[in-house]
Amino acid sequence: MLKSTLKTLLGEMPLTAETYWALRQRKHPTGGVNLEKVRRALPRWRAQAAASPLRQEAGRRVLLFSMLNYWTEHAALLGLALAGLGHRVTLAYLPYANWQKPLDRFDRRRQDAYTRSVLQAAEPLMEVVSFLPEISAALPDSLQRELDTLTLQDAQYTLQVEEVDLESSLYRLRSIRNRHAAQAAWAYIGHSRPDVLIVPNGSILEFGAVYRVARYLGIPAVTYEFGEQRERIWFAQNGEVMQQETDEMWAALGDIPLTEAETRRVRELFTARQKGSLWENFARRWQGVPSEGGERARSALGLDSRPVALLAANVIGDSLTLGRQVFSRSMTEWLRRTVRYFVEKPQAQLVVRIHPGEQYTQGPSVADVVRAALPSLPEHVHLVEARDPVNTYDLVQIADLGLVYTTTVGMEMAMSGVPVIVAGKTHYRGKGFTLDPDTWDAYFGQLASVLAAPQDYRPAQEQVELAWRYASRFFFDYPMPFPWHLLHMEEDISAWPLERFFGEEGQSRFAETFACLTGEPREWTVDGGR
């Protein structure tokens, strides 16, 4: 108690935390913030960026924002790469290693002193600015409402639930942190007026707060993330990348038929996903067990000849589901109402496939939602849990109808000729090969119609071909080439050191991507992912 009180008092006194960190902790990492890899690499990166032959080009005023160890490491590298391309780069940061752990002011300042000591090695090529100092800035009411929505989604994402206690300590912490970040961004961006903000994700945490401030102030903003593929990046210009907005891509490329090589490539990928094997530069297995065939799955679950509806669930609280409601309040409500609907429909069978990725998460399972809605499962409702040795694509083979929120399995069911009802706002919704209700009445009406005559609703051959074309464009043309994946930075920087990146080979591969990251309009091409 005495120690806590003393830290609170010292946290209000100038230079106490910084002096304590420098003298007592000998400038070592503190509070979970550990940027020692960056400390060792920054002198080399700075020297390579300084020697870049491209620095003479007139660049843009770029503001990067980051927090959390891994994102700050990546932002430091990205910032020096942009500086080597001739841009005037500022890296703004918050010295947090954790978004859900409260910190007193003394510890925040210690972590800030450490973070600044590491990042300042990038100067003068890249200016470093802390967003930690508290700014008493009045935010517009409409922006504050956006921050309230962001805070709710932060709590949902952290707890991996959709029903959140707005009086909880986590919600209050996220509200304070988001407002702090927004006020700092409001003051800095409003004064400096950069040409573009580049920020990871943009949908959650302080990343989302800073993104929303930039857009409110009319500053162009680029959000970025990394998917399953090595040497590829997702980004969105003036949008949240996790929304995976593909309308512009589809408008530009949707009418272009696939070449024989493109068709072969997307079929090879689909086969790998079915078999649960790695393929090319995709660093993820989509299934834990190999395919054994649809009839084996039918037998294992005890399914009969009645129509089968396959509900493929997302992970609750995943950032690809938050804020994606169309007619339901949440994915959880959609799940509950759907499984209850089937109670009175014994003429059909429902298979709820829990996302295999749930076995790697800490939150409650979709299985808990199903059991809460139906404590006793009727004989025609079946639950396939995350760890069950069942391949999802075997279930697709025997499905007469697919029900999805945002999972990519919905697109793949359409590719397999299965009619699919999409309940959430996902990237392939409205692209011409799914059923897309926008009200509960329309949803249940479509459910009843398809279950009564599944064969009448199977996608036409043209729709199946459209689904394959869209899949090819989404997997291979939507992401762009990028040298350093967040999850493989050490390996990737060895393969693509900055001097190679600045050379002819690197620029021939990545120049267009970096131009788009700094706000240049993207020109959609069919070879964007090669």
N, C-alpha and C positions, 0 to 999 in steps of 0.2 A: 504494500500500500504506500509506504514511504517512498519507495523507488519510483512508483508510478506518479505520485504527486510531484516528486522532484523533476522527473522528465517533462511533465506538463509545464512546470514553471520555467525550466531551461529552454523548452521549445518556443517560448515567447521572447527569449532574449537573443539579440543579434549575435551571430557567429558562434554560439555555444555548440550547436550540433555539428557544425562544420569543423570546429577546432577539435572536438572530441573525436570525430572520425579521423582526422589527420594525425593526431598525436597518439591517441589510445589505440585506435584500430589500425594505425599505420597504413592508411589508405587502401585497406583490403576491401573486398566485396562485403556488402552488408545487407541484411534483411531479405535475403533471397535474390537480390539483384546481382547478377554475375555476368559481366561483360568482358571477362579476361581473354576470351578468344578474339574479341574485337580489339582489345588493347594491343595484343601481339600483332594483329594483322593490319591495323590502321596505318602505321608508318609505311608499310609496303604498298598498300592500296593508294595512299595519298601520293607517294612517289610515282607510281604508275599513272595515276590520273594527271599529275602535273606534267608528265612527259608525253601526254597524249597529243598527237598532231592535230586533233580535232578541236582543241580548246580555243582556237582562234575564231571559231565560228560564232556569230551573234546568237546567243541563246535566249531562253526565257527565264523569268523569275519564278522559280519553283519552290513551293513550300511542301516539305514532307512532314508527316506527323507519325509518331510511333510511341509505343510503350510495350511492356513485357519483353523479357530477354530476347526471345527468338525473333520477334518482329523488329526490335531495335538493332540487332545484329544485321538483319537483312536490309533495313532502311539505311544503315551506314554504308553498306556496300552499294546499294542502289544510288544513294546520294552522290557518292564519289564517281560512280559511272556516269551520272548525269553531268557532274561538274567537268569530267573529262571530255564530254561532248560539247562543252561550251556554255552550259546553262549556269545561272547564278542560283545556287541551291542553299536553302536554309532547312535544317533538320530541327523541328520542334519536338520535344519529348516530354513525357511524364515518367518519373522514376519508379514505376510500380512493377513488381514481379508477379503480382497477384491482383485480380480484379474483385475478389470477394472477401479479402481480409482487411479489416480496418487498421489504420496506422495513426498513431499520435503525431503531432507536428514535429517533434524532435526526431523521430525515426524517418519521417518523410524527408526532412532536410538532410539527414545523414545519407540517405539513398540518393538524393539529388546531388549532393557533393560528389559522391562516388561516380554517378553516371556522367556528370559533367567532366570529371577528371579524365574519363576514358574518351569521350566523344570529342573533346577539344583538340585531340591530336589530329583531327580532320581539318582543322582550321589552318590557313585561311581559305582553302579551296571550298569548304562548306561551313557556313555559319551555323552555330549551335545555339538554340534558344530553349530555355526551360519554361514549361507551362505551369510549373508548381506554384509560383507566387500567386496569392489569392487576389483576384480582381473583383471589386464590387461594381459590376456592370449590370444595369437593368436590361433584361432580355424582353423582347416583344412577347406578348401573350401567345401568339400563334406558334412562335418558336418554343416557348415553354411547354405548350401542349405536345409538340413533337418530342420533346425531351421526356415527357411523362410516358408517352408510348414506348420510347426507347428503353426507359427504365423497366417498364413491365416486361419487355422482351428480354432484357438482360437477366431478370429474375427467372423467367421461363427457361432461358438458355442454360443458366447456371444450375438450376434444380432439375432440369429436364422434365418439367411439368408445365401445363398450360393454365392451371388454376392456382393463382398466387395470392398470398396474404399481403395486402398493401400496407399493413402495419408491421410487417416483419423487419428484423434488423437488416437483412440482406436488401430488401427493397429500399429502405432508408439510406443505406450505404451507397447503393447504385444511384439513387436520386442525387445525393450530395456530390458524388464523384462526377456524374454527368454534367451537373450544373457548373461545377468548378471548371471542368474542361471547356464547356461552352463559353463561360465568361472569359477565360483566358484567350480562347480562340477569337471571340468577339472583339476583344481589345486589340489583339495582335493583327488579325487579318483585316479588321476595319481600318487600321492605321497603315499597314504595309501594302495592302492591295496586291498580293502576288498575282502573276498571270495564271497560275494553276496550282491547285492543291492535289497532292497525291497521298492517299491514305489507304491502309489495308482494310478490307472488308466493307466498312462504311455502314453496316447494319446493326452492329451491337457495340456495347461498351463505349469508352471514350472515343474510339474510332468513329462511331456513329454520331456522337455529339459534335465533334469537330467538322465532320462532313456536313451535317445539317446547318451549322453556322455558315460555312462557306457558301452553300447553295442559297441560304437566305440573303446573304450579302451580295449575291450575284457573281461570285467567283467560280469559274469553271473548276470542276473537281473530277478526279479520276480515282475510282476505287478498284482494288485488285485483290486477287486471291489465287490459290493454287489448287488444282484438281488432282486427278490420278496420274496424269502424264508427266514424265520428266521432260525438261526443256520446253515447257509450255506454260503460259500464264492466261488466266481469265482476267479481264478488266472491263469496266463500264465507264463511259464518259458521261458525266452528269447523271449518274444513276448508281444504284446499289448493286454491286456485282453479284451478290448472292441471289438476287432476283432472276439472274440468268435471262435477261431480256434479249430475245432473239428475233424480234419482229423485223428489224432492219436487215439482219442477215437473210432471213427467209424471203423478204421482199426482193432482195438483190439476187439471191441464188436459188430460190425455191423452184423456179421454172426450168432450171438447167438440168437436164437428165444426167445421171451418173455415167461415167465412162466404165468400160469393162474393168479397168484397174481399180476404180473407186468402189464398184460393186463387190469385187473380190475382197477388197480390204475390209469393208464394213461387215461382210459375211464372216471373215476370219475372226474379227473382233467379237461378233455375236456368238460364234461357236466357242471362243475362249471363255466368254462370260458364262455360257451354259455349262461348260465343263469345269469351271472353277480353276482355270489355269491362268498364268501370267501371259501377257502378249505384248510384243514390241516394247514401247516405252511406258506402258501402263504398269504402275508399281502397286497394284492392288488385286487381290483375288475377290471375286464377287460372290462365290459360294464356298462353303467349307467342305462340301461333299460333292463327288462327281455325279453326273447325271446317270440314272439307272432306267430311265424311260417312264412315260406317263402311266402306263398300266401298272407298273410296280408301285407307283405312288398311290394310284387308285385303290389297289389291293391293301396297301399298308394302312390307309386311312379308313378302309371299309366303305368306300363310296360306291353307290349303285348307279343306275342308268338315269336318275333324275338330273336335271340341269345343274351344273356346278358353277357357282359364283366364287371367284378367287379375289379376296380382299388382300392386297399387298400393302402392308403398313409401312410408314416411315418410323424413324426413331422420334419419340416425343421430345419436343424442345430443340430439335435440330434446327440450325439456322436456315436450312432449306425449307422449313415448314412455318416458321414464325411470320406472322403478318400475311399469310397466303390464303386467308379465308375468302370465299366467294359468297356463299349463302349460309354457311354455318358460322358460329362464333369462334370455333376452333376445330382443329383436327380431332380432339378428344370428343367434342359433341357429335361430330360426324360419325365417329366410330360407334359411340353409344347408340345413336338413333338407327344406325344401319343394322347392327346386330339385333336390336329389339324388333326391327321390321321383319327380320327373317323368322322370328319366333312363330309368327302366325302364317308362315309360308312353307309348310312341310313338303309342298310339291317341288321344292328346290333345295339344294344343299349349299351351305356357305362354308368356305374354307378361309380362315383368317391366318395369313402367313405373317408372323412376326419378323421384323427385319433382322437378318443374321447379325448385323452390326450391333444390336442391343447387347450382345454378350460382352462387348468391350466398353459399355457405358455404365454409369453409376445410378442413373435415375430409375424411376418405376417403369415397368414394362407395359406395353400395349396389352399384354395378356392380363394384367391387373385391371385395366379398363374394361376388357371384355367380361372378365369374371364378376366385376362390380355391377355391370349391366345385366348379366345373366349368371347368377350364382350357380345355377344348375343348367348346364348346356344341354339343349335338346339333341336328339339323336342325329338331326340333320345339320347341326352346326359343329364344325371341327376347328380346333386350335392347333396350329403348328408353331411351336415356340422357337426362339432364336437358336437354341442348341440342338434342336431335333435334327436327326440325320436325314433330312429331306431336302432335295434340290428344288429351289423355287421354279426353275424352268421345266422340271417334270410336271409340276402343278399347272404351268401354263399350257402344256400339251393337252390336258384334259379339261381345261376351263371352257365354259360356254359364255362367260362374261367376266370381265375384269373390273374391279372397283379400286380406285386409287385416289390419293390426295395429291402428292407431288412426286412420288417415287418414279424413277426412270423405268421401272418394270412396266408401267402403263404403256409407255412408248413401245417397249419390246413386245408386249402382248399384241398391240396393233400390228407390229411387224410380223407376228405369227398368225394374223388373221382372226384374232379374238376381238369382239366388240368391247370397248373400254369406256366406262363412265368416269370422268375426271371431276372430282369435287373441289380441288384446290387450285390456286393460281400457280400453275407450273409452266415451264418454258414451252412445252409442246401442246398446251391447251390451245384450241382454236386454230390449229394448223391444218385441219382438214381431214384428220383420220381418227378422231375421238368424238365421243358424245359429251357435250359440255353444258350441263344444266346450270342455270344461274339462280334458281329458287328451290326451296325444299319441294314444292309441289311438282316442279319439272323433274327433279331428281327421282322422287318416288314414282312418278309417272313413267319415266324411262326404265327404272328398275322393273316395274310390273310388266311393261311391254316386252322387254328383252327376255325376261324369264319365261314369259308365255310362249314365245316363238324365237328362240335364240338364232336359229338358222336364217331368219329374215333380217337380222341385224349384223350379220358378219360383214366386215368391211369388204367393199368391192375390190377387185384386183388393182384398180387404179389407186385406191386408198392405201392398200398394202405397199404398193410401190412408192407412194408418197411418204409413208412412214419410214421406209428404208432410206429414201433420199434425205429426209430430215435427219435421221440418225447419223448419216455420213457427214452432213454439214455440221451438225452439233458437235460430234466428237473430233472431227478433223479440220474444220474450217473456223469454228467459233473461237477456240483458243489460238493464241499466237505464239510464235517461237520466242523463247526467253532463256537466257543461259543459266540462271541460278534459282533452282527450286527451293522453297523455304525448308523443306524437310531433308534436303540433300546438299546443303550449302558447302560443306567441306569438300565433298567429292566434286561438286560442280565448279567450285572456284579453282580446283586443281586442273580440271579439264578446260575451263574457260577463265584463265587469269585475265586481269584487266588489260594487259598489253595485247593479248590475243583478241579480246573483245574490241579494242580500239582499232585493230588492224583491218585489212581488207576483207579477210574471211569473216570476222565477227560482224562487221558492218553490213556485209552482203546478206547475212542471216537475220540480224536483229535490228537494223536501223529503223525499219518501218514500225516495229513494235515500240521502240523508245520514242519515236515521233508521236505515236498515238498516246503513250503514257503522259506526254507533256501537252496533250490537248489537240494535236493535229487530227483532222477528221480521218476516220478509217475508211479505206476503200476495200470493200468486200471482194475477195477473190476465192476461187474454188481450190486454190492450193495453199491457203493460209496455214494449214496444219502440217504441211509436208516437212 
